[in-house]
């Protein structure tokens, strides 16, 4: 659109404040504004006019406190299958899903910075443990490469075959993500294997009259992220979803940026989609009160219909207080809530998924959450915008697509990094989930210990001395045996159990020892460990490692440490340093 057309549209949309600013601005500022406006008009589904029309409807409902759950009742969704880790059913699904991975695409939704964590970098570039210093993106690519390695060993795949890996970036993270990938040679992935879809920002709105916000002292529209639900629009608009189908891919897994344990459940989740013929499968876990994850509820409507859907976490407490127990988001006798929590790990059949996107042009349901300046509920404390969520695709079902949920134990597949150290400690003191860099590191070790001890039955931990313990901000952080299992050693739980079952004597290690299992190796006799051991080649004899210097955990002093250490409040001294 030329300047005349843009100004006429602004007039039609009652944006007189922008026209006034435009008329008093320099020719260059006017030119830059017209360029930005046209770009935003393309970014907004249906253009800025349609965007503001949708906003006006949603803002009017918000002003009037319209409750979308009126004339409904709430029930626990008892029909969600709970997959017990280590059972025959689990291993059946794990293997069934792995057999489909050669025709699966992985999509990482990574549009956010780490500002809430206390740094300005991208979250996928964070180290998830201090022993290996592997970043989230490194672990994710390692899993995909390990899947490829195992599939190539089982099947005669053509040389050009690979598992596609797509990453959603944003204006805030795109350049940093590209720099990270290039500096690490795309983590050994094949040319063209990693594709990027970039999320765009959308116009911010000042009030219920939908006046567009301008940047301070500038003739430019203020913009904000539209939400991680944009991944669906980007996969539709870019043609990626259609391309993958044409390439013979059948399934797609979408996941978030800092839950490294999610890969534990991905093969079994795909397997559940295959076994139960789910078109859309959402992974759920036990939810703790006040968790910043949505709750999965059965919503019974007045007309007799019902739907099992995600209720976003900021709505859970008032909904349950009003419709369920009169007490809100509280724990039951198990310590968890009655309703399971949504992980934002989603498994789609690609063909039905594309059909949905083609009907909606990639747009998923939007919502608005303004912070009002006063009781008139018209102006906002700060500009707002429409948002959308990746987990809301099931709300678009029109043609009987089958939506399912698969329930796993929380310890097995969920530990996210969402909070800075101070906020995490405050949450932990309130018996809430910390979800920080140090809780993720602790959970990785504990999960691997539990898998090897309880599920595989091949680990014995010997209590020889007090467990490593740090007191951070008054909170005790315990570090037992530290076990790191690389995807190259065992990319699935089925393979982990098989490999460990081949050992004649299993693994025996003291409570403060460190064990790293790396590469596709076999250990015939077993391991006897009191110290620090990396096993990265085949071992026929019993591996004995005794009285080695250990990794020492040490509290950071003020001003000390790298950013990944400051996020934890501690550092480590490796054997060569202590």
Secondary structure as UniProt FT lines:
FT   HELIX           3..12
FT   TURN            13..14
FT   HELIX           16..23
FT   HELIX           27..43
FT   TURN            45..46
FT   HELIX           47..63
FT   TURN            64..65
FT   TURN            68..71
FT   STRAND          72..75
FT   TURN            78..79
FT   STRAND          81..82
FT   TURN            85..86
FT   HELIX           88..98
FT   TURN            99..100
FT   HELIX           101..103
FT   STRAND          104..109
FT   HELIX           115..117
FT   HELIX           123..125
FT   TURN            130..132
FT   HELIX           136..154
FT   TURN            159..160
FT   STRAND          165..169
FT   TURN            171..173
FT   HELIX           174..183
FT   HELIX           185..188
FT   TURN            191..193
FT   STRAND          194..198
FT   STRAND          201..203
FT   STRAND          205..207
FT   TURN            208..209
FT   TURN            216..217
FT   STRAND          223..225
FT   TURN            228..229
FT   HELIX           230..237
FT   HELIX           240..246
FT   TURN            247..248
FT   STRAND          251..256
FT   TURN            257..258
FT   HELIX           260..262
FT   HELIX           263..275
FT   TURN            276..277
FT   STRAND          280..285
FT   TURN            289..290
FT   STRAND          295..301
FT   TURN            302..303
FT   STRAND          306..311
FT   HELIX           313..323
FT   TURN            333..334
FT   STRAND          341..349
FT   HELIX           350..360
FT   TURN            361..362
FT   STRAND          366..368
FT   TURN            375..376
FT   STRAND          379..384
FT   STRAND          386..388
FT   HELIX           390..396
FT   STRAND          403..407
FT   HELIX           410..413
FT   HELIX           421..429
FT   TURN            430..431
FT   HELIX           437..450
FT   HELIX           451..455
FT   STRAND          459..462
FT   STRAND          468..472
FT   TURN            473..474
FT   STRAND          475..479
FT   STRAND          482..485
FT   TURN            487..489
FT   HELIX           493..501
FT   STRAND          507..510
FT   TURN            511..512
FT   STRAND          514..517
FT   STRAND          527..529
FT   STRAND          532..535
FT   STRAND          543..545
FT   STRAND          552..555
FT   TURN            558..559
FT   HELIX           563..566
FT   TURN            567..569
FT   STRAND          570..573
FT   HELIX           575..577
//
